[in-house]
């Protein structure tokens, strides 16, 4: 671990919407929480789309734009790197960065295939650098607070977790056939957004033991081929030629947690009118809590208050009493709001706390092993869907 006050040099590989979120997070890390983190040098943003990379570097104050991820790996002055590109590229980039002695924060899902994911988890076992995965929702104050309620036993024995991630980025049938629509079952909505709600479920409610009743479907089976680069979920010029969509638009399944808790899940990328949202309810014998990404500065909480006249779900507004809020926002007062952009800052700070060996760090980031587990759950969902919804066991937590 780096322990000196020498600046930490960071780079981002990928200048799309998620890459820019990582870049903005690094830009803000020295403005949040306590002292101890060395100054952060914003070294480079790399993207094969050089105009996109140059624009991102300018907007977020990075020193330069580089035309390839290899240039980042070869730069001896760079200490830590975010990988924010197509899933199939995660493994070769991570292997090169680790070999070069650089700390790695990789976007979810971990890889484009189970083979690559297992190789990355094995890489982590022997790496002498920090390897982490970006499950950003772990940093949402409301989700972190609900986890604390559960761990403190304030909901009693849990009885039901109901989670969904609904978004509409693939609703337009004329949207281009980007890399997001390639890769086979499990790499569509399940891997893209389902990985978030699966991780949130285990983060809040504990390990999943098995899945069943799975169903995967593709509503739009063909899409026009793009005429150029596709950035994020943006529209792009397309040709008159169409290609096959290889993965799912929608998935549903039931889970059984190791505790006996039952969970229901649904994910979609073709949810008309639902721009982007993770939602969940967790119920116990003594209470209930719920989170709605569309209202990120609050969560709902209900328990057995003594006076039945005032019982019911209460709106808990984010404030200094919630995780990450105190020290994480400029105006530490309830009601000033919270956003997913803040979560990227907290994630970047947690990652660099690990890299720098900060004495009182934020909770550590998820590991490659954690992200492999999410992919094992997704693989079990796919297997269940291929076997008429049969129950499929998930490997136990190592």
N, C-alpha and C positions, 0 to 999 in steps of 0.2 A: 504494500500500500504506500501511496505517496503521503508523506507527513510534513514536508517542509512548507514554507510560505511561498515557495516558487509558484507562479501562476500555473493553473491547470489549462492546457490548451485543448479545446473541444472542436469537433467537426460533426457535420450532419451529412449523411449520404442519402440523397433524395430531397428534391426541392418542391415536391407537391404539397398538398394541403396538410398531411400529417407531418411531413418533414419541416414545414414552416412552423407547425405547433411545437416541435422539438426545439427549433431554432429560437423561437420566442421564449420558451422555457429557460434555455441556457442564458439568454440575454438578461433574464430577471433573477437568476439564482442568488446573486450576491445582495439582493434587496430584501430577501425574506429570511425569517427565523434568526437564530442567534449567530454570534461570531464563531469563527473557527474554520470556515471554508476559505481556502486561499482565493485570491482574485482569479477570475475566469477569463481566459483569452479566447475570443471568438475567432478561431483560426480559419475555417473554410467550410463551404457548402459545396458538395459535389453532385453533379447531375449530368447525364449524357445530353440532355437538352440544355445547352450552354446558356441560352437566353433566359430560361427559367431559373437556372442556378445563379446567374448574375443578378437577376432581379431580387431573388431571395436574399442573397448576400448583402445587397444594398439596403434592403428594407430592414433587415434585422442586425445590421452592424457587424457582419463578419468581414474579415480582412480580404478574403478573395473567394472566387468561385473556381472550382476545378472540374475538368471535363469527364472524370472517371473516378470510380471508387478505388481503383488501383493507385491513383495518385495520392489518395488519403493514406492508404496502407504504407506507401513508400516514404511518406513525410515523417522524418524522425522527431519533429518538434510537436507532433500531435499526440496527446495522452489518452483521450477518451472520445468515443465515436458512437453516434446513433445510426442504426441501420433502418432506413425508412423507405424501402423499395419493394418491388414485387416479391411475393413469398418465395418463389423458386430461387431467388438470388441470395437469400439469407445465409444459407450454409457456406457457399464459397467465400462470401465476404467476411463472415464471422471467422472462418478458419484463417484467412489471410491476416485479419486484424489481430487475432490472438497470437499468431506466429510472429507478428511484428511487435508484440508486447503492449498492445493497446487495450484499454478497457472498453467493453462493448455493452451498449443498451440497444436491444433488438426489438422492433415492433412485433406485435402479435399478428397472426398466429406465428408460432416459432419458425415454421418452415413450410415448404410446398408439398412435402410428402412425409410419411412416417419414417421412412429410411433416413431422410435428411434430419428430421427432428431427433431421432435416436442418436445420430452421429453428433449432433450439436450438444446433446446432453452429455455424451461421453467426452466431448471436447472440454466441457465445463469441469468435469471431474479432475482433469489433470492441469487445467489452466492456472497460471500464476497471476492472473488479472481478474478483475471483477467482470462477471457476465450476468446480465440482467435482461428482463423482458418488460415491455411497457404496457402493463394492465393499468391504464390511467385511472379507471373508475375507483380503484382502491383508495385514491387520494381525495375522492369527493367527501367533504365533511359529513354529509348526511349518511352516506354508506358506512363510513368509518364509525360514526356514532351508533348506527344500528348494530354493527358488529359488537361494539362495547356493551350494548343492552343485552344481546344474546349471550355473550361470554360471562356477563355478570348474573345470568339467570333471571333477568327481570321479566322475560316473557314466559318463564316456566319451560317445561318440556315442549319442544317444537312439534307442531302437528302438520304444517303445510308450508311449502315454499312455492310460490307461483311467480315465474319470471318470464319476461318477454323482451325482445329487442326488435322493434318494428321500425322500418325506414322505407323510403320511397325512391331511392336513387336509381333503381332499375325498372321503374314503372313504365317509362317511355319505350315502346317496342323499337323505336328508331334510334335508341341510344347505341353508341358504337360497341363493337365486340372487343372490349379491352381484356387485359390479363385477368381481371376479376371474374370473368366468365369461363375461364379455362382451368383445368386441373382435376376434374372428376368429382364424384359425390363426396360431400363433406367440405369441399374447398370453396363453396359458394357462400350463401348467407350464414351457414353454420360456422365456417371458419372465419369469415369476415367480421360479423357482428355477434354470432352465437358464442364465439370464444369469450367475449366480454361478459355475457350474462352467466355463462357456465362458471367463469372464474369468480364473479361476484357471488354466486350461490355458494361455492365452496368457501370463499373468504368469510362470508357471513354465517353460514349454517353447517360447515364441516364437510368431510369427504363424501363423495358419491360412490356407492357400492355397485350399482347396476342401473341399466336403462332398459326400457321396454316401450312397446307401442309406438315405435318411431315411424314417421312417414315423411318422405322427402318428395318435393314436387317442383317442377319447372314450368312456370306459366308462359314464359316467352322462350321458345325453343331455338329460335334463330335470330341473329342480329346482324346489322350491316357492318362490313369491315371498315375500320377507320382509314382515312387517307393520310393521317399523320399521327403525331404523338397525342395520347389521351392523358390529360392531367386530372388526377382525382376522379370525381364523379361528374366532371364538366362535360357538356356536349362538345362534339368535335365533328369536323367534316367527315362524311362517310361516302362510301362508294355504293353502287347499285348491286354489288355482290354481297351475299349473305353467308355467314358461317354458323356452325352449330354451337349452341351453348352447352357446355360440358358439365355444369354443376347446378345445384339447387337454388331456386328462388325462395323457397319456403320450407321450413322444417318444424315438426312438432314431436315431442317425446315426453315420456314420464320417467322420473328417476326415483330410485330408492337410496337414501343416504345411509351411511354406516350406523347412524343413531336410530334408524327406523323411520325417520322423517320421509314423507313423500313429497316429490317435487313435480311440477308441471312446467313445461317450457314451450315457447313458440318463438320463432324468428322468421323474419321476412325482409326482403329488399324490394318488394313490390307492393308495399302497403300504401295505397293511394292517400295522399294528404297527411302522411306522417313523416316529416322530414328526417328525423333522427331521434330515436328515443329508447333508452333502457328503463324498464319499469319492473319493480318486484314488490310483492307482499310476503312477509314472513309472519306466520301465526303460531302462537303457543297457547298452552292451557291458561296462562295468566295475562296474555297481552298480544298486541299486534304492532308491527311497524311496516312502513311502506315508503318507497322512494320512487320519484318520477323525475327523470332527467330533464323534462320540459320545465320543471320547477326546481332547479338545482340548488337553490339557496334555502331549501327547507326539506323536512321529511315529516311523515305522520307517525304519531305514537299514541297508543291506547293501552291502558291497563286498568286494573280493578281499583279505582278510586273509592274511598269510603262513601262518598255521597253519590248515590245513583242519579240524582238530578243533573249532575255535571259530567257524567261519564260520556265517553265517546272519543273518537279520534281527534287528537290535538295537533295543530300545526306548529311544529318546532322550527322557528326561524334561526338560520345560521348566525352564530355570534361567537364571542370569545370562549364560550363554554364548550364548543364543538371542536373536534380534532382539526388541526391545520389552520384554523381561522386566526387564532392569536399568533401574531408574528408573521402570518401568511398574507395579510392584506394591509394596505396602507392605513385604512380607517377601520380600526378594530371596534366596530359598533354593530349591534344586531340590525339587520335590515338593509345593509349597504350592498348585499348581493354576493354571489359566488358563481363561478362559471367553469366550464370544462377547460378553458384556457388556463385558469389558475391551477387546475390539476396537473397540467403539463409542467408548470413551474415547480410544483411540489415534487413531482416525479423526477425532474432533472436534479433538483436539490438533493433528494434522497440518494440518487445514483452517485452524484459527486461527493456526498458525505461518505459513502462507502469507499470511493476511490481515494479520498484524502485521509481516511481514517479519523474523521471528526469525533471528538470525545463524546458528544451527546447528539448522535445522528437521528434523523427521521427514521421511521420504520423502513427496513430494507426493502428493496425492490423484489419482485418475483424473480425466480431463477429460471434458467433454461430447463431444469428438471420440472419445475412447476408448470411451465408452458408445454412440456412434453406430456404431462398428465392431462392437461386440457385437450390435447390432440388425441390422447388415448380415449377420452370420453367421447369425443366427436367420432372417432373410428368405431366405437361401440354403438353409437347411434346409427351410423351407416350400416353396420352389420345387422342391427335390429330391423332396419327398414328393408333390407334384402331378404329377411326371413319372416315376413308377415308380422312384424312387431314382436317377435320373440324376445324374452329377457336375455340380456347380454351382460356378463359381469365385467366390471372395470378393474384393472389391476390395482391392488391395495397401495396406499401411500407407502413409499419406501421408508 
